[in-house]
């Protein structure tokens, strides 16, 4: 069907997904793979562990969708009803598959668990179904066709479902998707507001109506997403053209074209430039250190730092002069700079990065409101700072302050590189 | 209907909720309120901004549910189709409500925004509907009845939806729920595995079949949840009895009965005991400091600390003797203790807490595998440590190491208190 996407729907089975505590997140991963294969998801449902409800949904899905993915409820317990309910909805037999039963016996023996009669239910296969191997768990998947509709049953645990989507469902779905697929490109931008980004690139992207362009403010950066559905025989040059023109318009404000996190990009820049980093964190109290060290191998450039939550530690460990704290207060440009230089000297790193601010809810004043944050940076030749007044509650202000510090460091290294320094 | 829960369903409208990037989370909050009012959610759906799809779902919902909450798609743009689609599904008129239009005009004027013709659509009301005030945004909610089924339309933004559920939907739903409601009690337990908890309390909870008891391993603790559906005229003594007996069986292994976080509980204990805390974090690199300072007012007991990611910082700032690092390695009981005592002395705090470990993916060896973590604690009179081998990937190991450190501190303070020390 050129020019038209096949309609997919996702059914998540599990009573725990109908409580206030649990969300269905499997469908995000399933959607990503289905989109890759040219299927658009038009409906998602969550249903409890009840045969009648599952069967009713499956019957409805057959009338409105080309592709139905059902996940969860393939375990061995009384609560796991998906196989039986789907068989019932299709009017097909459910019977134990001998080779599968044997595989399960081998698997249990290898793991040293006793196989109980109840586990034999996982060897039950719906008449006419193809078995999809589960390399991680004991519940195999099933693939069925009914009146031109594809139906896939997958286990609920994400670590089992994810490789099965990738290895079994995606390759088969790609063949069915008539060659249509979603072409994507994304950018993340620092140092501009959403509307600044929009006013710069709207004159460009409006020339490409065949590409769906979205600008979205995220915490710490602005994301730009380009989407284009295309058949195998269609030109996808439009999205590449558009991406190239956006890159030229925004330059180094774009910190990644591959959805890398800011800490990943900054880490790469530190490594390339042979710098080492230490942090002095007051209001963020570890959030920046924690983010930087998410990246494996960050010990190559990150030395550590000081959590200078109290003024005494600012003085004692970061060497901020007591009179500076008295005169300007802990949340000031002067103290931010002193902290950055202080932690650089205390740790022997080439770069020191600091944050001091008022995260709230208390502690604000008319001159220094909640959300006021100073970021400091010392690189051995100079010490600089940046002032921000960040919106949000305590958690958001701290998160934004961390991003503001990493952004400041990113821009500093890029500017040095552009100026021909390391 | 005594002994029977009324069936509710939730429909979330929005094409962005059908992408790989966005999950419906409004339904969690809606479910919580509906449960409070005696409605069990039996189905949730997510549908795109398409009139036909929305209308089809609404018609199906009328056949299977007593209560239908539809959220999203009440905005002013072309994409916002919920009002129109629901009116169509019910065969009712949609017309501009004069008082509501006037309210909108006032609201726009007060905010200083121009009111465009498109905004007038938000004053459209479905025939027979009651208008639910939106105190935060411009899209009012609507409440309808059709053949004994209650239908509620709410705006999608959580900050608008949340107070409307609380102030408008919950009070009305409570009246309809025939007095049935969900009684809950939860506990969080430290220092035991899921199966240890189960073997201790199974002999108790199996005596209360009317209460639904769930034990769930969470990151850093084991959660126990008790649920009981009850009518106004029914005894809920069972859940109270059971809760009381579980408390006696588990004692101080329970760190909260009110879903407080571990950092909140530890903070309260530090404050009560007049202690101050500093941390020395190696593999967690700020995660513990960040968690403790999530709590407003934590500066009363948290001084700060040292991110001793490199060995040089362990020596230089935490005073760990170089020969200790050489002899035992950075990940050792000896270094964990030296870090805890070192950070205590360097910061002048009464308690020092440290973590050193191998978060992976690299750096492991047969003697010291990835996941090996030592936690150290110094309180001025003694220095102790605890060894753990934590499962999971880098992110999980770091998170679990942070919880292990906070758990160690919690247990230390509780033990001191039980021994009659401050």
Interface residues (C-beta under 8 A of the other chain):
Chain A: X17 X18 X19 X20 X21 X22 X23 X24 X25 X27 X28 X29 X31 X32 X35 X40 X41 X42 X43 X44 X45 X46 X47 X48 X50 X53 X56 X57 X60 X64 X278 X279 X281 X283 X284 X285 X286 X287 X288 X289 X290 X292 X293 X294 X296 X297 X298 X299 X302 X303 X304 X305 X306 X307 X308 X309 X310 X312 X313 X316 X317 X346 X347 X348 X360 X361 X362 X394 X395 X398
Chain B: X17 X18 X19 X20 X21 X22 X23 X24 X25 X27 X28 X29 X31 X32 X35 X40 X41 X42 X43 X44 X45 X46 X47 X48 X50 X53 X56 X57 X60 X64 X278 X279 X281 X283 X284 X285 X286 X287 X288 X289 X290 X292 X293 X294 X296 X297 X298 X299 X302 X303 X304 X305 X306 X307 X308 X309 X310 X312 X313 X316 X317 X346 X347 X348 X360 X361 X362 X394 X395 X398
